[in-house]
């Protein structure tokens, strides 16, 4: 990563880990309780998506000026690799030779164990429990079983149309990407807002670009479960205060390795379980970075349409941004 940093952003300690500072389990529990929104909304299963009112949707639609549409989903990845331990499936199930002739029909099958590091997907609140509890406080053991989730599932979320905000950290730093393991702190978020001329607001969908897929294309794949740039937990209170409805990244929002003792995905736990904020993982934000730079603005209309899977803990998605 470039050594230059946004004004006002403290540099990490020269001899310390880039994913730090470390956070104890006790400190994390205090933070979890501080950002928790349990009991706030009558439609609890939709969590923070309740913040996106019809007025917010109209405001987001008003951001469309050029009509430029940018796809944020990755290609369906069927190739195994260090970042794709369970490749997605795609094969032909009909080559037009099993039905009556004219017209011939070609059909295919797709499948994915999508909660990994390769498929662009949405995490619904049911995806993550902390200390045995889902968002809202219900016991995960009672609400999630072999048949799926009975609370906080992706079908309850439905589609989202909202204002998207791109926090393009590499662009702010003058770097191609953040190196794996680099933490993004609250001060980095504020500095990025100032540099990019955008402010995260109530009901926004915040997308964090760390440049993962540019680095992957130029240097090759690695295991982002072991090392990936992302938010440190100290950024979450700021995002909670702003009232975000969705977090997304070209990683999975968490800095890895985790800085929190005994918690492997602390931002997942804070966002999904404490705040009811769904997550978008493994987006490809390179084209959006270029489009926002070209347009001179980093706010846009974002459309997320997950599959309607009753009981699903999430869904593969191919979100689009419209500038």
C-alpha positions in Angstrom: 0.0 0.0 0.0 1.1 3.5 -0.6 2.7 5.2 2.4 0.6 8.3 1.9 -2.6 8.6 4.0 -5.6 11.0 4.1 -5.1 14.1 6.2 -6.1 13.4 9.8 -5.8 9.7 9.5 -3.4 8.1 12.0 -0.8 5.7 10.6 -0.7 2.2 12.1 2.1 1.6 14.6 5.3 0.9 12.6 6.0 -2.3 14.5 2.4 -3.3 15.1 0.0 -5.5 13.1 -1.8 -3.7 10.2 -5.1 -5.3 11.3 -4.9 -3.8 14.9 -5.2 -2.6 17.4 -6.2 -5.8 19.1 -9.6 -5.9 20.9 -10.3 -8.2 23.8 -13.5 -10.3 24.0 -14.8 -8.2 26.8 -14.2 -5.0 24.9 -16.0 -6.5 21.9 -19.0 -7.4 24.1 -19.3 -3.8 25.3 -19.1 -2.6 21.7 -21.8 -5.2 20.6 -24.2 -3.9 23.3 -23.4 -0.2 22.3 -24.5 -0.6 18.7 -27.3 -3.1 19.2 -30.7 -2.2 17.7 -32.8 -5.1 19.0 -36.5 -4.2 19.4 -36.3 -1.0 17.2 -38.5 -2.1 14.3 -41.8 -3.9 14.2 -40.7 -5.8 11.2 -37.6 -7.1 12.9 -36.7 -9.7 10.3 -35.8 -6.9 7.8 -33.5 -5.3 10.3 -31.8 -2.1 9.1 -33.6 -2.3 5.7 -36.5 -0.7 7.6 -34.5 2.5 7.3 -35.0 2.6 3.5 -38.4 4.3 3.3 -40.2 5.3 0.1 -38.8 8.8 0.6 -35.3 7.4 0.7 -35.9 5.5 -2.5 -37.1 8.6 -4.3 -34.0 10.5 -3.1 -31.8 7.7 -4.4 -33.6 7.6 -7.8 -32.9 11.4 -8.1 -29.2 10.6 -8.2 -29.5 9.1 -11.7 -28.1 11.6 -14.2 -26.1 10.0 -17.0 -27.9 6.7 -16.8 -24.7 4.8 -16.6 -25.3 1.2 -15.3 -22.4 -0.5 -13.5 -22.5 -4.3 -12.7 -21.0 -5.1 -9.3 -21.3 -8.9 -9.3 -18.4 -11.3 -10.0 -18.5 -13.8 -12.9 -19.9 -17.2 -11.7 -16.7 -18.8 -10.6 -16.4 -22.5 -11.3 -12.6 -22.7 -11.1 -11.0 -24.0 -7.8 -8.3 -21.9 -6.3 -7.0 -20.6 -2.9 -10.0 -18.2 -2.8 -12.5 -20.6 -4.1 -12.5 -23.8 -2.1 -16.0 -24.8 -3.1 -16.4 -23.8 -6.8 -19.8 -22.9 -8.1 -21.4 -25.4 -10.4 -22.6 -24.9 -14.0 -23.4 -27.6 -16.5 -25.7 -28.2 -19.3 -28.8 -30.3 -18.6 -30.4 -30.2 -22.0 -28.6 -29.8 -25.4 -31.8 -29.6 -27.3 -31.9 -33.3 -28.0 -34.4 -34.7 -25.4 -37.6 -32.8 -26.4 -39.7 -32.7 -29.5 -37.9 -30.8 -32.3 -38.6 -27.2 -33.1 -37.7 -25.2 -31.4 -34.8 -26.9 -29.7 -34.2 -25.9 -26.1 -30.8 -25.6 -24.3 -30.9 -25.7 -20.6 -28.4 -25.6 -17.8 -28.0 -26.1 -14.1 -26.2 -23.8 -11.6 -25.5 -24.3 -7.9 -23.2 -22.8 -5.3 -22.2 -23.0 -1.7 -22.1 -19.3 -1.9 -21.1 -18.2 1.6 -17.4 -18.1 0.8 -14.9 -15.9 -0.8 -15.7 -16.3 -4.5 -19.5 -15.7 -5.2 -20.9 -12.2 -4.9 -23.7 -12.7 -2.3 -25.9 -11.1 0.3 -25.8 -12.1 3.9 -29.2 -12.0 5.6 -29.5 -11.5 9.4 -30.0 -15.2 9.9 -26.5 -15.9 8.6 -24.7 -15.0 11.8 -25.4 -15.6 15.5 -23.3 -14.3 18.4 -23.3 -16.1 21.7 -26.2 -18.3 20.4 -28.5 -15.4 19.5 -29.6 -14.0 16.2 -30.5 -10.4 15.5 -33.3 -9.4 17.9 -32.2 -11.9 20.6 -33.9 -15.1 19.5 -32.1 -18.3 20.1 -30.4 -19.4 16.9 -30.8 -23.1 17.8 -34.6 -22.6 17.8 -34.9 -20.4 14.7 -32.4 -22.0 12.3 -32.6 -25.7 11.5 -32.2 -28.2 8.7 -35.1 -26.6 6.8 -33.7 -23.2 6.9 -34.2 -20.0 9.0 -37.6 -19.0 10.4 -36.4 -15.5 11.2 -34.2 -13.0 9.4 -34.2 -15.0 6.2 -33.4 -13.5 2.8 -37.0 -13.8 1.6 -38.1 -11.5 4.4 -35.6 -8.9 3.2 -36.8 -8.7 -0.4 -35.1 -6.3 -2.8 -33.4 -3.1 -1.8 -33.3 0.2 -3.8 -31.2 2.8 -1.9 -28.5 5.4 -2.1 -25.2 3.8 -2.5 -21.9 5.4 -1.3 -18.5 4.1 -2.5 -15.7 4.5 0.1 -12.8 4.1 -2.4 -9.9 3.8 0.0 -7.2 3.0 -2.6 -8.2 6.0 -4.7 -8.0 8.3 -1.6 -4.6 6.9 -0.7 -3.3 7.1 -4.3 -2.7 3.3 -4.2 -3.8 0.5 -6.5 -5.2 -1.5 -3.5 -4.9 -2.0 0.2 -2.7 -4.8 1.1 -4.3 -7.9 2.7 -4.6 -7.5 6.4 -4.9 -3.7 6.3 -7.6 -2.4 8.7 -9.9 0.5 7.8 -10.7 2.6 10.8 -13.3 5.2 11.7 -10.7 7.9 10.9 -10.2 6.4 7.5 -14.0 6.6 6.8 -14.1 10.3 7.8 -11.0 11.1 5.8 -12.4 9.3 2.7 -15.7 11.2 3.0 -13.8 14.5 3.0 -11.6 13.5 0.1 -14.4 12.0 -2.0 -17.0 14.7 -1.2 -19.6 12.4 0.1 -21.2 11.8 3.5 -22.7 8.6 4.7 -26.3 9.2 5.8 -29.3 7.4 7.2 -30.5 4.5 5.1 -27.3 4.4 2.9 -25.7 1.3 1.4 -22.0 1.7 2.1 -19.6 -0.1 -0.2 -16.0 -0.3 0.8 -13.5 -0.8 -2.0 -10.1 -2.2 -0.9 -9.0 -3.1 -4.4 -9.0 -6.9 -3.8 -9.9 -7.9 -7.4 -7.4 -5.6 -9.0 -4.7 -7.1 -6.8 -6.0 -10.6 -7.7 -5.8 -9.8 -11.4 -2.3 -8.4 -11.2 -0.7 -10.6 -8.6 -2.8 -13.8 -8.5 -5.2 -15.3 -6.1 -4.6 -15.8 -2.4 -6.8 -17.0 0.5 -8.7 -13.9 1.7 -10.0 -15.9 4.7 -6.5 -15.7 6.0 -5.7 -12.1 5.0 -7.9 -9.4 3.6 -8.3 -5.7 4.0 -11.5 -4.5 5.6 -13.2 -2.6 8.5 -11.7 -2.7 12.0 -14.4 -2.9 14.6 -13.6 0.7 15.7 -15.3 1.9 12.4 -18.6 0.3 13.3 -19.9 2.8 15.9 -19.5 5.6 13.3 -21.5 3.6 10.7 -24.1 2.7 13.4 -24.4 6.4 14.3 -24.9 7.3 10.7 -27.7 4.7 10.4 -26.5 2.6 7.5 -28.8 0.1 6.0 -26.3 -2.1 4.2 -22.6 -2.7 4.1 -20.7 -4.2 1.2 -17.2 -4.7 0.0 -14.9 -6.4 -2.5 -13.8 -8.4 0.5 -16.3 -9.4 3.2 -16.2 -6.1 5.2 -14.1 -7.8 8.0 -10.3 -7.1 8.1 -8.6 -10.5 8.3 -6.9 -11.7 10.5 -9.5 -10.6 13.0 -8.2 -8.2 15.6 -10.8 -9.5 18.2 -9.8 -12.2 20.6 -11.9 -15.3 20.0 -14.2 -13.8 17.3 -13.3 -14.7 13.7 -15.7 -12.3 12.0 -16.4 -9.4 14.3 -17.8 -7.0 11.8 -20.2 -9.7 10.6 -21.4 -10.1 14.2 -21.8 -6.4 14.8 -23.5 -5.7 11.5 -25.8 -8.7 11.1 -26.4 -9.7 14.7 -26.2 -6.5 16.7 -27.5 -4.0 14.1 -29.5 -6.0 11.6 -27.4 -4.6 8.8 -27.1 -7.1 5.9 -23.8 -7.5 4.1 -22.7 -7.8 0.5 -19.6 -9.9 0.1 -17.2 -10.4 -2.8 -18.3 -7.5 -5.1 -16.2 -6.4 -8.0 -15.9 -2.7 -7.4 -13.3 -1.9 -10.0 -15.7 -0.6 -12.7 -17.6 1.3 -10.1 -14.4 3.0 -8.9 -13.7 4.1 -12.5 -17.2 5.3 -13.1 -17.4 7.3 -9.9 -14.0 8.9 -10.6 -15.2 9.8 -14.1 -18.5 11.2 -12.9 -16.8 13.1 -10.0 -19.2 11.8 -7.4 -19.3 8.7 -5.2 -23.1 8.5 -4.5 -25.4 6.7 -6.8 -28.6 4.6 -7.0 -28.0 1.0 -5.9 -30.3 -1.9 -6.7 -29.9 -5.3 -4.9 -32.3 -8.1 -5.8 -31.6 -11.3 -3.9 -33.3 -14.5 -4.9 -36.6 -15.2 -3.1 -35.5 -18.1 -1.0 -37.8 -18.8 2.0 -35.6 -19.8 4.9 -32.4 -18.8 3.1 -29.6 -17.2 5.1 -28.6 -15.2 2.0 -28.4 -15.3 -1.7 -26.1 -15.0 -4.7 -26.6 -11.5 -6.1 -25.5 -9.3 -9.0 -26.2 -5.7 -7.8 -26.1 -2.8 -10.1 -25.2 0.9 -9.5 -26.8 3.6 -11.7 -25.1 7.0 -12.0 
